[in-house]
Amino acid sequence: MTKWSGYYAAGAAIGFSPRQIDEMSLWEFGAVIDGYKRANGVEEAPPVMDDDRLSELGIVGF
């Protein structure tokens, strides 16, 4: 089940009304989000480190 509240929240953060979001296809909305992130210097989250790598770095207690 899709949680539409997440789409509305992201759209509102960009400045779209719920009606404007409803009028977009999911492809269009995805393109808007990608463009917004690129224009505002938002980077993707780094990959998660596995437990062995964390241990090599001396990080314990995870």
LINKA-V999194 format. One record per helix or strand of 3 or more residues. SS is the DSSP state (@ for helix, = for strand). FROM is the first residue (numbers start at 0). LEN is the number of residues. If there is no record, write none. Layout:
ss;from;len
SS;FROM;LEN
SS;FROM;LEN
//
This chain:
ss;from;len
@;3;11
@;17;5
@;25;14
@;50;6
//
